[in-house]
Amino acid sequence: MSNSSETMLDFARRFFAAVTRGDLETVRACYAPGVVVWHNHEQVEQTAEQNLSVLGWIAQNVRDFRYEDVRCQETATGFVEQHTTCGRAPSGKEFRIPACLVVRVEGGRIVRLDEYLDSEQVKASLG
């Protein structure tokens, strides 16, 4: 977190706002060294650089990328956010994919992010 007065929910909002606008440097600053990003549809742990590459692709190729129906709760170890990921795929097709992220934060930075979403919806929307 950027300062001692920033709450965990403020941090979560700042993180997702950076993802939404494609601000990869802010996203990188939210990640701790050695961060692990895991997605249930791939079941592969990504490094920060691998994840930033994916987020960069989204910023370049998905129009009107945004999160809707956001519900975020602080936990003892970070936060959990449920939201609907929305946008327009490169094909022009609109998509809405519900997701849930469990995020562990230590020392004001994300050390692990686990994202759960329906892989069939991802394939149908972006595949």
N, C-alpha and C positions, 0 to 999 in steps of 0.2 A: 504494500500500500504506500502511496506516495508521501503521506504524512501521518502523524500520530492522531490527528483528528478525523481521518477518513475511516468510516465504518466499513465493515465487511461488505455490506450491501452497496455502499458507495463504490467500493473497489470493484464489485461485480458489475455494476452499471458502467463504470469507466472501461472495464475490460471488454464487455460486449459492444459498447459504443465504438471502440477502436476496431473490433472485428468488423462491425457493420460498415464502417467507412473505409475499410481497407488500410488502416493505419498500422502497418506491420511493426514499426519501431516501438509504438506504444504497447502492442501485444507482446513483443519481445521483452520489453522492460517489465511486464507483468509476470513473465516466466522466470523461475529460479534456474540457476545453472543445473543441468541434469534433469529438467522437467520431463515427465512422461505423459504423453497424450495417447489415449487409447479409445478406439471406437468399436462398439460391439459388432458392427457389420463387417469389419475386417479382422478383428481380433488380433491386431498387431500394435505393438507399442511404437509410437513415433517419438522422435527427438523434436526439440524446438524447431530446428531448421526444416525438418520434413513437414511439420505441421504448418509452419509459415509459408512453405511452398504451396501447400493446398489452399491456404487462405489467400495467397497472392493470386492463384488461379481463379478463385471465386471472385475476387475484386476485379479482375480483368474480364471475366466471362459471364458473370451473372448480373443482370440488370435489376435494379430496384431491390437489392438484397436487404432484408430486414428481419427482425424478430417481432412477433406479435404474441398476444396472450401470455405475456411474461409473468411468471410467478417465481419469486426467488426467496429463499429462506437461509438465514445464517445457521450454521451448524457448529458443533464444538471444534471442528477441524477446518472449517472453511465455509462453503455454501453449496446449496443445491438449487439449480435453476431448471424449471420446466418452461418451454416456450414452443412456438411454432415458427420454424424457419421458412421464410417466404422469399420469393423472387421470381425472375423470369430466366429460364434456362437458355443456353446458347441457341437452342432450337426455336426459341420464342415462346415455348410452353410455360405457363404460370405453374408454380408449385407451392405447396404448403406441406411441410413435413414436421410433425410433432417430435420433440426431442426432450431428453432429460440429461442434464450434466451434473455430475458429482465432482466437486472441485475441492482439493485439499490445499490449504495455504499455510505456509510456514515463513516466518520472518517477513511477512508482507508481500510474498511472491508465491505464485502457483507452483507447487511441486508435483502435482498429479491432477490430471483432468480425464475423467471417464465419461464418454458421451454415448448415450443409448438412443438409437432411432431405428425405424423400420427400414431394413436394407432394400426391401422390395419397392418401397416408395422412393428411395434414392435412385435406384436403377430406372424406375419408370419416369422419374422427373429429370434426371441428369444423365442417365446412361445412354 
